[in-house]
Amino acid sequence: MTQRLPLKVLILVLSFIVIATEGWASISIIPTVKVTILEHQYRCPCHRHASLYASSKNNANGSCSILIPNDVACDVRSIAEILWGGQESLDKVMMTTQDQHGSSTPCQQQQQGEIPLPASVPYSQRYSYFLQRANEGDPRAQHSVALLLWNGFAAATSNDEPNIDPEASARWHAAAAVQGNVDALAVLGGCLRTGSGVGACKNVAFGLRCIEYAASVGNPSGVNKKGAIMESNDDFLGAMRLYRECYEDDTKRINPLLLFNLGYCLVHGDGTDGDDMEVGERLWRDAVEMAPEEGSEEAAWFLYQQYSARDDEDTAGVFLNVAADLGHQDAVMERRNEKR
């Protein structure tokens, strides 16, 4: 009869085998979730943040949830805490809910994209409005603030210089991503991929994973980020297909930047057999209708150029004013020169 080794002895023997063949550096003592950021490892800070949920499309109850992978959620939380200087600072800008004991705990939001701007708030004041809501914990407002800080449209007035702050932009995108805003997750992925505003947290592989995940669930910001990478690699056909599939899927949300990108491909014939200026410009006009969301200012500026080339100064002037009012710097300078 064969005698079995005790379990502890067997584990010890196997450990020595691993040590002998792979070295001490390969041994992981704690079999926890692997969260890789740069050259460091972080454990998910708390179980309540192990899963991030985000709305993808409407159902009978008005929302449908997508589960962001646990390791991505943990990495995002860890990165956000680093960018905000600690958990306490980050939690101050998290939307909270009161439990039965009266304690405030972070709650997962079902809100995607940017926050709508009330008609009573002019474009020039949208940053202040968004910032107030962002400090209150609204993830859509946090995403909107981050985009303004990244693009330099934060001042958004015809007389002010652009206010570009990549570090603050990355912080707000991280805060929104922690709360499940997939658009913010995609843009944060871009920051991590390039290192813009994230300092030592730069992580190309994880940044690409955030973008790929967002694109895989049909999030328009994820599609835009992935498409831009494809275009940078001269894969215009693949980018065009990606934009079109997202646009034509009625179950997916679209944003102005997606409309601008798809319109650009059609106007210039990128990734297509030929150009389709009429359809492309229509998409740009649709993007302008969604102002002040990101991409609307770009669409307005390009429409201004299109109509200027046709000597349709009245229509061109309308789009120039929209682009300038939104803070597009080329439009701001052009309008300023025309008034001289």
C-alpha positions as MATLAB code, in Angstrom:
seq = 'MTQRLPLKVLILVLSFIVIATEGWASISIIPTVKVTILEHQYRCPCHRHASLYASSKNNANGSCSILIPNDVACDVRSIAEILWGGQESLDKVMMTTQDQHGSSTPCQQQQQGEIPLPASVPYSQRYSYFLQRANEGDPRAQHSVALLLWNGFAAATSNDEPNIDPEASARWHAAAAVQGNVDALAVLGGCLRTGSGVGACKNVAFGLRCIEYAASVGNPSGVNKKGAIMESNDDFLGAMRLYRECYEDDTKRINPLLLFNLGYCLVHGDGTDGDDMEVGERLWRDAVEMAPEEGSEEAAWFLYQQYSARDDEDTAGVFLNVAADLGHQDAVMERRNEKR';
ca = [
       0.000    0.000    0.000;
       1.396    3.386   -1.050;
       1.732    5.892    1.777;
       0.657    9.461    0.919;
       2.760   12.408    1.954;
       1.134   14.860    4.347;
      -0.218   17.930    2.543;
       2.187   20.354    4.267;
       5.164   18.222    3.275;
       3.943   18.007   -0.309;
       3.581   21.805   -0.537;
       7.070   22.254    0.898;
       8.563   19.847   -1.639;
       6.808   21.595   -4.516;
       8.021   24.976   -3.253;
      11.650   23.800   -3.307;
      11.154   22.513   -6.842;
       9.853   25.902   -7.974;
      12.707   27.688   -6.212;
      15.265   25.457   -7.870;
      13.857   25.870  -11.349;
      12.615   29.473  -11.419;
      14.269   31.264   -8.528;
      12.898   33.122   -5.516;
      11.629   36.063   -7.559;
       8.921   33.953   -9.179;
       7.210   32.902   -5.939;
       4.016   34.653   -4.889;
       3.234   33.958   -1.257;
      -0.286   35.443   -1.265;
      -2.562   34.146   -4.059;
      -4.543   37.386   -4.300;
      -5.843   39.242   -7.354;
      -2.891   40.423   -9.401;
      -3.017   44.182   -9.862;
      -0.055   45.340  -11.909;
       0.850   49.022  -12.155;
       4.320   49.875  -13.437;
       6.779   47.779  -11.435;
       4.609   47.670   -8.323;
       1.755   45.500   -7.159;
      -1.323   46.748   -5.350;
      -4.084   44.836   -3.656;
      -7.623   45.943   -4.334;
      -8.111   48.472   -1.508;
     -11.554   47.270   -0.439;
     -14.146   44.761   -1.580;
     -16.783   47.392   -2.232;
     -14.676   48.665   -5.134;
     -13.884   45.233   -6.568;
     -16.546   45.672   -9.253;
     -17.473   48.748  -11.242;
     -20.820   48.861  -12.978;
     -21.802   51.060  -15.888;
     -24.886   51.651  -17.983;
     -24.581   50.500  -21.561;
     -28.069   50.760  -23.010;
     -31.670   51.033  -21.964;
     -33.888   48.119  -21.054;
     -37.378   47.923  -19.592;
     -36.143   49.511  -16.386;
     -34.225   52.232  -18.173;
     -30.749   50.820  -17.687;
     -28.589   47.782  -18.276;
     -25.392   47.111  -16.357;
     -22.003   45.982  -17.591;
     -19.525   44.509  -15.151;
     -16.036   45.911  -15.514;
     -13.494   43.138  -14.805;
     -12.374   42.992  -11.179;
      -8.679   43.424  -11.881;
      -9.345   46.473  -14.046;
     -11.545   47.931  -11.318;
      -8.865   47.380   -8.698;
      -6.156   48.921  -10.852;
      -8.308   51.953  -11.579;
      -9.031   52.476   -7.901;
      -5.347   52.181   -7.009;
      -4.335   54.610   -9.732;
      -7.042   57.073   -8.704;
      -5.852   57.029   -5.098;
      -2.309   57.759   -6.241;
      -3.399   60.635   -8.481;
      -5.595   62.124   -5.753;
      -2.956   61.723   -3.068;
      -4.730   59.053   -1.052;
      -8.047   57.325   -0.428;
      -9.431   60.090    1.784;
      -9.009   62.784   -0.863;
     -10.524   60.561   -3.541;
     -13.512   59.599   -1.411;
     -14.384   63.272   -0.959;
     -15.333   63.476   -4.629;
     -17.218   60.180   -4.723;
     -20.992   60.244   -4.896;
     -22.278   58.709   -1.679;
     -25.465   57.188   -0.375;
     -26.709   56.911    3.185;
     -27.011   53.394    4.596;
     -29.480   52.327    7.281;
     -27.098   53.443   10.011;
     -26.678   56.911    8.509;
     -23.145   56.282    7.252;
     -22.046   57.490    3.825;
     -20.605   54.892    1.455;
     -19.553   55.194   -2.198;
     -22.244   54.110   -4.620;
     -21.808   52.790   -8.166;
     -23.353   55.080  -10.753;
     -25.317   54.146  -13.847;
     -24.464   57.413  -15.597;
     -22.335   57.461  -18.725;
     -20.857   60.114  -20.957;
     -20.912   63.811  -20.144;
     -23.368   65.705  -17.980;
     -25.985   67.790  -19.834;
     -25.603   71.558  -19.633;
     -28.806   73.386  -18.614;
     -30.041   75.863  -21.201;
     -29.751   78.611  -18.602;
     -25.978   78.141  -18.321;
     -23.956   79.772  -21.139;
     -21.032   77.917  -22.675;
     -18.585   80.347  -21.102;
     -19.763   79.282  -17.632;
     -20.004   75.568  -18.216;
     -16.686   74.780  -16.542;
     -17.806   76.351  -13.259;
     -21.117   74.489  -13.442;
     -19.455   71.160  -14.251;
     -16.830   71.645  -11.536;
     -19.462   72.220   -8.874;
     -21.270   69.049   -9.866;
     -17.976   67.159  -10.093;
     -17.076   68.103   -6.521;
     -20.486   66.800   -5.498;
     -19.501   63.435   -6.945;
     -21.350   63.263  -10.264;
     -19.187   61.028  -12.518;
     -20.557   62.579  -15.716;
     -19.567   66.045  -14.503;
     -16.154   64.717  -13.499;
     -15.704   63.373  -17.025;
     -16.838   66.711  -18.508;
     -14.447   68.707  -16.311;
     -11.597   66.378  -17.227;
     -12.255   66.814  -20.952;
     -12.300   70.595  -20.648;
      -9.037   70.573  -18.729;
      -7.449   68.265  -21.285;
      -8.575   70.234  -24.336;
      -7.910   73.630  -22.822;
     -11.527   74.746  -23.193;
     -11.958   75.271  -19.446;
     -12.074   79.052  -19.779;
     -14.158   78.702  -22.950;
     -14.410   82.426  -23.646;
     -13.258   84.234  -26.745;
     -10.804   86.418  -24.824;
      -9.082   83.816  -22.670;
      -6.104   81.648  -23.406;
      -6.502   77.859  -23.200;
      -6.228   76.385  -19.736;
      -4.637   72.978  -20.293;
      -3.966   70.931  -17.151;
      -3.186   67.268  -17.972;
      -2.644   66.311  -14.299;
      -6.005   67.662  -13.138;
      -7.659   66.131  -16.189;
      -6.272   62.680  -15.392;
      -7.376   62.975  -11.752;
     -10.957   63.742  -12.675;
     -11.077   61.021  -15.315;
      -9.809   58.555  -12.724;
     -12.469   59.637  -10.221;
     -15.218   59.215  -12.800;
     -13.828   55.850  -13.894;
     -13.854   54.578  -10.288;
     -17.575   55.332  -10.249;
     -18.144   53.309  -13.407;
     -18.118   55.931  -16.141;
     -16.756   53.894  -19.055;
     -16.127   56.987  -21.182;
     -13.798   58.245  -18.458;
     -12.193   54.801  -18.247;
     -11.382   54.947  -21.966;
      -9.841   58.417  -21.741;
      -7.938   57.451  -18.597;
      -6.625   54.525  -20.617;
      -5.293   57.003  -23.145;
      -3.566   58.958  -20.372;
      -1.980   55.797  -18.978;
      -0.864   54.689  -22.449;
       0.913   57.956  -23.245;
       1.775   59.012  -19.692;
      -0.060   62.328  -20.046;
      -0.888   63.722  -16.613;
      -0.279   60.478  -14.733;
       3.438   60.692  -13.967;
       4.852   57.454  -12.616;
       1.518   55.679  -13.143;
       2.165   55.420  -16.865;
       1.322   51.892  -17.989;
       1.014   51.255  -21.705;
      -0.394   47.730  -21.415;
      -3.046   48.614  -18.855;
      -3.979   51.772  -20.723;
      -4.556   49.741  -23.865;
      -6.629   47.247  -21.902;
      -8.905   50.017  -20.610;
      -9.384   51.312  -24.152;
      -9.962   47.829  -25.568;
     -12.524   47.011  -22.877;
     -14.454   50.240  -23.436;
     -14.446   49.679  -27.196;
     -15.508   46.042  -26.802;
     -18.735   47.037  -25.034;
     -19.510   49.648  -27.681;
     -18.700   52.697  -25.595;
     -18.200   55.614  -28.030;
     -15.191   57.042  -26.185;
     -13.559   53.618  -26.252;
     -14.330   53.321  -29.955;
     -12.847   56.782  -30.580;
      -9.670   55.971  -28.662;
      -9.203   52.611  -30.354;
      -9.960   54.127  -33.748;
      -7.370   56.862  -33.209;
      -4.735   54.241  -32.429;
      -5.671   52.334  -35.574;
      -5.415   55.511  -37.634;
      -1.983   56.243  -36.158;
      -0.947   52.836  -37.507;
      -2.403   53.700  -40.940;
      -5.295   51.274  -40.485;
      -7.910   53.700  -41.768;
     -10.124   50.899  -43.059;
     -10.280   49.291  -39.616;
     -10.939   52.622  -37.904;
     -13.687   53.507  -40.364;
     -15.326   50.122  -39.827;
     -15.135   50.577  -36.055;
     -16.765   54.027  -36.152;
     -19.463   52.898  -38.559;
     -20.395   49.787  -36.591;
     -20.827   51.806  -33.413;
     -22.858   54.472  -35.206;
     -25.159   51.992  -36.945;
     -25.834   49.908  -33.817;
     -29.085   51.266  -32.378;
     -28.304   49.709  -29.002;
     -25.130   51.788  -28.622;
     -24.826   55.373  -27.445;
     -23.051   57.851  -29.703;
     -21.241   61.079  -28.892;
     -20.195   64.105  -30.985;
     -16.586   62.957  -31.304;
     -17.722   59.673  -32.838;
     -19.858   61.629  -35.315;
     -16.924   63.900  -36.087;
     -14.533   60.983  -36.638;
     -16.942   59.096  -38.866;
     -17.767   62.280  -40.734;
     -14.081   63.036  -41.259;
     -13.523   59.603  -42.780;
     -16.431   60.119  -45.155;
     -15.508   63.675  -46.168;
     -11.880   62.766  -46.849;
     -12.405   59.205  -48.082;
     -10.317   57.642  -45.312;
     -11.021   53.912  -45.092;
     -13.664   54.086  -47.834;
     -13.776   53.527  -51.592;
     -14.532   57.210  -52.113;
     -15.544   60.317  -50.234;
     -19.129   61.149  -49.302;
     -19.038   64.815  -48.380;
     -22.796   65.200  -48.025;
     -23.170   62.438  -45.447;
     -19.970   63.425  -43.654;
     -21.069   67.035  -43.272;
     -24.473   65.913  -42.057;
     -22.768   63.934  -39.320;
     -20.767   67.042  -38.384;
     -23.971   69.073  -38.153;
     -25.466   66.382  -35.931;
     -22.368   66.639  -33.732;
     -22.786   70.407  -33.434;
     -26.371   69.857  -32.296;
     -24.951   67.963  -29.298;
     -22.872   70.938  -28.112;
     -21.146   71.492  -25.764;
     -20.019   67.848  -25.590;
     -16.490   67.059  -26.761;
     -16.255   66.852  -30.533;
     -18.980   69.423  -31.206;
     -16.446   72.270  -31.306;
     -14.257   70.346  -33.773;
     -17.246   69.617  -36.000;
     -18.281   73.294  -35.947;
     -14.761   74.408  -36.875;
     -14.538   72.017  -39.817;
     -17.982   73.043  -41.057;
     -16.842   76.652  -40.923;
     -13.915   75.748  -43.162;
     -16.143   73.805  -45.553;
     -18.621   76.661  -46.021;
     -15.877   79.262  -46.215;
     -14.346   77.360  -49.125;
     -17.738   77.624  -50.880;
     -17.942   81.366  -50.177;
     -21.059   80.810  -48.071;
     -20.025   83.367  -45.502;
     -23.340   83.487  -43.623;
     -23.428   79.763  -42.904;
     -19.694   79.717  -42.248;
     -20.113   82.526  -39.722;
     -22.719   80.574  -37.790;
     -20.393   77.628  -37.322;
     -17.416   79.854  -36.565;
     -19.342   81.472  -33.713;
     -20.345   78.087  -32.305;
     -16.768   76.806  -32.411;
     -15.415   80.010  -30.859;
     -18.097   80.091  -28.157;
     -17.112   76.533  -27.260;
     -13.507   77.663  -26.865;
     -11.910   76.102  -29.951;
      -8.692   78.110  -30.108;
      -8.381   78.251  -33.905;
     -11.958   79.526  -34.064;
     -11.328   82.024  -31.281;
      -8.349   83.451  -33.149;
     -10.194   83.468  -36.486;
     -13.160   85.347  -35.069;
     -10.866   87.789  -33.333;
      -9.046   88.494  -36.599;
     -12.302   88.969  -38.500;
     -13.435   91.626  -36.025;
     -10.294   93.729  -36.559;
];
